[in-house]
Amino acid sequence: MIILIILAFLAIAYLDGPGLWRKKEWRELAVMGIVWSLGLALSLAAAWHWPVPNPARILARVFGPVTMWLTNLIG
């Protein structure tokens, strides 16, 4: 399973990376690298049955105060 995950991510990098490099789209390449790395890390952690952080908690912490502010603003 681990090898399949790594092969899939390498295939994605092989298909998308060189085109961005040739077009000199450095920002897109950087964002792709960051998202790709996070996806690989989370996929491997899930495959090894490690605890994976719940993104809903992070979103609730970020958008909770904004929601409360908008609720108080609108009334």
DSSP file (Angstrom, degrees, kcal/mol; ACC not computed):
  #  RESIDUE AA STRUCTURE BP1 BP2  ACC     N-H-->O    O-->H-N    N-H-->O    O-->H-N    TCO  KAPPA ALPHA  PHI   PSI    X-CA   Y-CA   Z-CA
    1    1 A M     >        0   0    0      0, 0.0     4,-2.0     0, 0.0     5,-0.2   0.000 360.0 360.0 360.0 -42.8    0.0    0.0    0.0
    2    2 A I  H  >  +     0   0    0      1,-0.2     4,-2.4     2,-0.2     5,-0.2   0.910 360.0  50.8 -62.7 -42.4    2.8    2.4    0.9
    3    3 A I  H  > S+     0   0    0      1,-0.2     4,-2.6     2,-0.2    -1,-0.2   0.882 108.6  52.0 -65.1 -37.9    4.6    1.8   -2.4
    4    4 A L  H  > S+     0   0    0      2,-0.2     4,-2.4     1,-0.2    -1,-0.2   0.895 109.5  49.8 -65.0 -39.7    1.4    2.4   -4.4
    5    5 A I  H  X S+     0   0    0     -4,-2.0     4,-2.3     2,-0.2    -2,-0.2   0.942 112.8  46.2 -63.3 -47.1    0.9    5.7   -2.6
    6    6 A I  H  X S+     0   0    0     -4,-2.4     4,-2.4     1,-0.2    -2,-0.2   0.910 112.8  50.0 -63.8 -42.0    4.4    6.8   -3.3
    7    7 A L  H  X S+     0   0    0     -4,-2.6     4,-2.2     2,-0.2    -1,-0.2   0.896 110.0  51.0 -63.7 -39.6    4.2    5.7   -6.9
    8    8 A A  H  X S+     0   0    0     -4,-2.4     4,-2.0     2,-0.2    -2,-0.2   0.920 112.1  46.1 -63.8 -43.5    0.9    7.6   -7.4
    9    9 A F  H  X S+     0   0    0     -4,-2.3     4,-2.3     1,-0.2    -2,-0.2   0.872 111.6  51.6 -69.5 -35.6    2.4   10.8   -5.9
   10   10 A L  H  X S+     0   0    0     -4,-2.4     4,-2.6     2,-0.2    -1,-0.2   0.886 108.5  52.3 -65.3 -37.6    5.6   10.4   -8.1
   11   11 A A  H  X S+     0   0    0     -4,-2.2     4,-2.2     2,-0.2    -2,-0.2   0.909 109.4  49.2 -63.9 -41.5    3.4   10.0  -11.2
   12   12 A I  H  X S+     0   0    0     -4,-2.0     4,-2.4     2,-0.2     5,-0.4   0.929 113.2  46.5 -62.6 -45.1    1.5   13.2  -10.3
   13   13 A A  H  X S+     0   0    0     -4,-2.3     4,-2.0     1,-0.2    -2,-0.2   0.893 112.7  50.4 -64.4 -39.3    4.8   15.0   -9.8
   14   14 A Y  H  < S+     0   0    0     -4,-2.6    -1,-0.2     1,-0.2    -2,-0.2   0.866 115.4  42.3 -67.1 -37.0    6.2   13.6  -13.1
   15   15 A L  H  < S+     0   0    0     -4,-2.2     4,-0.3    -5,-0.2    -2,-0.2   0.868 127.2  27.4 -79.2 -37.1    3.1   14.6  -15.1
   16   16 A D  H  X S+     0   0    0     -4,-2.4     4,-1.5    -5,-0.2    -3,-0.2   0.821 110.2  63.8 -96.7 -35.0    2.6   18.1  -13.6
   17   17 A G  H  X S+     0   0    0     -4,-2.0     4,-2.3    -5,-0.4     3,-0.2   0.924  98.0  49.7 -63.1 -52.4    6.0   19.3  -12.5
   18   18 A P  H  > S+     0   0    0      0, 0.0     4,-2.8     0, 0.0    -1,-0.2   0.859 108.7  54.0 -60.5 -35.4    8.0   19.5  -15.7
   19   19 A G  H  > S+     0   0    0     -4,-0.3     4,-2.0     1,-0.2    -2,-0.2   0.918 110.7  45.6 -63.8 -42.6    5.3   21.5  -17.5
   20   20 A L  H  <>S+     0   0    0     -4,-1.5     5,-2.4     2,-0.2     4,-0.4   0.881 113.1  51.1 -66.2 -37.4    5.3   24.1  -14.8
   21   21 A W  H ><5S+     0   0    0     -4,-2.3     3,-0.9     3,-0.2    -2,-0.2   0.925 110.4  48.1 -65.7 -45.2    9.1   24.2  -14.8
   22   22 A R  H 3<5S+     0   0    0     -4,-2.8    -2,-0.2     1,-0.3    -1,-0.2   0.875 113.2  47.3 -64.0 -37.8    9.2   24.7  -18.6
   23   23 A K  T 3<5S-     0   0    0     -4,-2.0    -1,-0.3    -5,-0.2    -2,-0.2   0.511 109.7-127.4 -80.7  -3.8    6.6   27.5  -18.5
   24   24 A K  T < 5 +     0   0    0     -3,-0.9     2,-1.3    -4,-0.4    -3,-0.2   0.878  51.8 157.3  57.7  42.1    8.5   29.1  -15.5
   25   25 A E     >< +     0   0    0     -5,-2.4     4,-2.2     1,-0.2    -1,-0.2  -0.658   8.3 167.7 -93.8  77.5    5.4   29.2  -13.4
   26   26 A W  H  >  +     0   0    0     -2,-1.3     4,-2.4     1,-0.2    -1,-0.2   0.863  69.1  50.8 -66.9 -39.4    7.4   29.3  -10.1
   27   27 A R  H  > S+     0   0    0      2,-0.2     4,-2.6     1,-0.2    -1,-0.2   0.934 112.6  46.3 -65.2 -44.8    4.5   30.3   -7.8
   28   28 A E  H  > S+     0   0    0      1,-0.2     4,-2.7     2,-0.2    -2,-0.2   0.891 112.8  51.0 -63.6 -38.7    2.3   27.5   -9.2
   29   29 A L  H  X S+     0   0    0     -4,-2.2     4,-2.3     2,-0.2    -1,-0.2   0.893 110.7  48.6 -64.9 -39.9    5.2   25.1   -8.9
   30   30 A A  H  X S+     0   0    0     -4,-2.4     4,-2.2     2,-0.2    -2,-0.2   0.923 113.1  46.5 -66.0 -44.4    5.8   26.1   -5.3
   31   31 A V  H  X S+     0   0    0     -4,-2.6     4,-2.8     1,-0.2     5,-0.3   0.917 112.5  50.9 -64.3 -42.5    2.1   25.8   -4.3
   32   32 A M  H  X S+     0   0    0     -4,-2.7     4,-2.9     1,-0.2     5,-0.2   0.912 110.0  50.4 -60.4 -41.8    1.9   22.4   -6.1
   33   33 A G  H  X S+     0   0    0     -4,-2.3     4,-2.4     2,-0.2    -1,-0.2   0.896 112.4  46.1 -63.7 -40.3    5.0   21.3   -4.2
   34   34 A I  H  X S+     0   0    0     -4,-2.2     4,-2.5     2,-0.2     5,-0.2   0.950 117.0  42.6 -67.7 -48.9    3.5   22.3   -0.8
   35   35 A V  H  X S+     0   0    0     -4,-2.8     4,-2.6     1,-0.2    -2,-0.2   0.904 115.1  51.3 -64.3 -40.6    0.1   20.8   -1.5
   36   36 A W  H  X S+     0   0    0     -4,-2.9     4,-2.5    -5,-0.3    -1,-0.2   0.919 111.2  47.8 -61.1 -45.3    1.8   17.6   -2.9
   37   37 A S  H  X S+     0   0    0     -4,-2.4     4,-2.6    -5,-0.2    -2,-0.2   0.915 112.9  47.5 -64.8 -43.4    4.0   17.3    0.2
   38   38 A L  H  X S+     0   0    0     -4,-2.5     4,-2.6     2,-0.2     5,-0.2   0.914 113.0  49.2 -63.8 -42.0    1.2   17.7    2.6
   39   39 A G  H  X S+     0   0    0     -4,-2.6     4,-2.4    -5,-0.2    -2,-0.2   0.906 112.0  48.1 -63.4 -41.8   -0.9   15.2    0.7
   40   40 A L  H  X S+     0   0    0     -4,-2.5     4,-2.6     2,-0.2     5,-0.2   0.928 112.5  48.5 -63.9 -45.2    1.9   12.7    0.6
   41   41 A A  H  X S+     0   0    0     -4,-2.6     4,-2.3     1,-0.2    -2,-0.2   0.924 114.3  45.1 -62.7 -44.6    2.5   13.1    4.3
   42   42 A L  H  X S+     0   0    0     -4,-2.6     4,-2.3     2,-0.2    -1,-0.2   0.881 113.2  51.0 -67.8 -37.1   -1.1   12.8    5.2
   43   43 A S  H  X S+     0   0    0     -4,-2.4     4,-2.1    -5,-0.2    -2,-0.2   0.917 112.5  45.4 -66.2 -42.7   -1.6    9.8    2.9
   44   44 A L  H  X S+     0   0    0     -4,-2.6     4,-2.0     2,-0.2    -2,-0.2   0.895 112.0  52.1 -67.9 -38.9    1.4    8.0    4.4
   45   45 A A  H  <>S+     0   0    0     -4,-2.3     5,-3.0    -5,-0.2    -2,-0.2   0.911 111.3  47.1 -63.3 -40.9    0.3    8.8    7.9
   46   46 A A  H ><5S+     0   0    0     -4,-2.3     3,-1.1     3,-0.2    -1,-0.2   0.886 110.9  51.8 -67.1 -37.7   -3.1    7.4    7.2
   47   47 A A  H 3<5S+     0   0    0     -4,-2.1    -1,-0.2     1,-0.3    -2,-0.2   0.842 111.1  47.1 -68.0 -32.2   -1.6    4.3    5.6
   48   48 A W  T 3<5S-     0   0    0     -4,-2.0    -1,-0.3    -5,-0.1    -2,-0.2   0.362 115.7-117.5 -89.0   6.0    0.6    3.7    8.7
   49   49 A H  T < 5 +     0   0    0     -3,-1.1    -3,-0.2     1,-0.2    -2,-0.1   0.836  60.8 153.7  61.5  35.8   -2.5    4.2   11.0
   50   50 A W      < -     0   0    0     -5,-3.0     2,-0.3    -6,-0.2    -1,-0.2  -0.603  57.2 -89.1 -85.3 154.6   -1.0    7.3   12.6
   51   51 A P        -     0   0    0      0, 0.0    -1,-0.1     0, 0.0    -5,-0.1  -0.500  44.3-157.0 -67.2 129.1   -3.3    9.9   14.1
   52   52 A V        -     0   0    0     -2,-0.3   -10,-0.0    -6,-0.1     0, 0.0  -0.908  22.0-109.7-108.8 132.5   -4.2   12.4   11.4
   53   53 A P        -     0   0    0      0, 0.0     3,-0.0     0, 0.0    -1,-0.0  -0.294  28.5-120.3 -63.4 145.2   -5.3   15.9   12.4
   54   54 A N    >>  -     0   0    0      1,-0.1     4,-1.0     2,-0.0     3,-0.8  -0.763  15.4-157.0 -87.1 115.5   -9.0   16.7   11.8
   55   55 A P  H 3> S+     0   0    0      0, 0.0     4,-2.5     0, 0.0     5,-0.2   0.750  87.9  68.9 -67.1 -21.0   -9.2   19.7    9.4
   56   56 A A  H 3> S+     0   0    0      1,-0.2     4,-2.2     2,-0.2     5,-0.2   0.873  97.4  51.8 -64.5 -35.8  -12.7   20.5   10.7
   57   57 A R  H <> S+     0   0    0     -3,-0.8     4,-2.0     2,-0.2    -1,-0.2   0.912 110.0  48.4 -65.9 -41.6  -11.3   21.5   14.1
   58   58 A I  H  X S+     0   0    0     -4,-1.0     4,-2.0     1,-0.2    -2,-0.2   0.928 112.7  48.0 -64.7 -44.2   -8.8   23.9   12.5
   59   59 A L  H  X S+     0   0    0     -4,-2.5     4,-3.1     1,-0.2     5,-0.3   0.878 109.6  53.1 -64.2 -37.2  -11.5   25.4   10.3
   60   60 A A  H  X S+     0   0    0     -4,-2.2     4,-1.7     1,-0.2    -1,-0.2   0.890 109.5  48.9 -65.2 -38.4  -13.8   25.8   13.3
   61   61 A R  H  < S+     0   0    0     -4,-2.0    -1,-0.2     2,-0.2    -2,-0.2   0.872 117.2  41.5 -68.1 -35.9  -11.1   27.7   15.2
   62   62 A V  H  X S+     0   0    0     -4,-2.0     4,-0.5    -5,-0.2    -2,-0.2   0.942 125.4  31.7 -76.6 -47.9  -10.4   30.0   12.3
   63   63 A F  H  X S+     0   0    0     -4,-3.1     4,-2.5     1,-0.2     5,-0.2   0.564  99.2  82.3 -92.6  -8.7  -13.9   30.7   11.2
   64   64 A G  H  X S+     0   0    0     -4,-1.7     4,-2.4    -5,-0.3     5,-0.2   0.955  95.9  43.0 -60.1 -51.7  -15.6   30.5   14.6
   65   65 A P  H  > S+     0   0    0      0, 0.0     4,-2.4     0, 0.0    -1,-0.2   0.875 113.7  52.6 -63.0 -35.5  -14.7   34.1   15.6
   66   66 A V  H  X S+     0   0    0     -4,-0.5     4,-2.5     2,-0.2    -2,-0.2   0.919 109.8  48.8 -64.9 -42.3  -15.6   35.3   12.1
   67   67 A T  H  X S+     0   0    0     -4,-2.5     4,-2.5     2,-0.2    -1,-0.2   0.914 111.7  48.7 -63.0 -43.5  -19.0   33.7   12.3
   68   68 A M  H  X S+     0   0    0     -4,-2.4     4,-2.4     2,-0.2    -1,-0.2   0.905 111.2  50.6 -63.6 -40.8  -19.7   35.1   15.7
   69   69 A W  H  X S+     0   0    0     -4,-2.4     4,-2.1     1,-0.2    -2,-0.2   0.922 112.3  46.2 -63.6 -44.2  -18.6   38.6   14.5
   70   70 A L  H  X S+     0   0    0     -4,-2.5     4,-2.6     2,-0.2     5,-0.3   0.880 111.2  52.6 -66.6 -37.2  -20.9   38.4   11.5
   71   71 A T  H  X S+     0   0    0     -4,-2.5     4,-2.4     1,-0.2    -2,-0.2   0.917 112.5  44.6 -63.0 -43.5  -23.8   37.1   13.7
   72   72 A N  H  < S+     0   0    0     -4,-2.4    -2,-0.2     2,-0.2    -1,-0.2   0.847 113.7  51.5 -69.0 -33.4  -23.4   40.0   16.1
   73   73 A L  H  < S+     0   0    0     -4,-2.1    -2,-0.2    -5,-0.2    -1,-0.2   0.916 116.7  37.4 -69.4 -44.3  -23.1   42.5   13.1
   74   74 A I  H  <        0   0    0     -4,-2.6    -2,-0.2    -5,-0.1    -3,-0.2   0.855 360.0 360.0 -78.1 -36.4  -26.2   41.3   11.4
   75   75 A G     <        0   0    0     -4,-2.4    -3,-0.1    -5,-0.3    -4,-0.1   0.445 360.0 360.0  93.6 360.0  -28.1   40.8   14.6
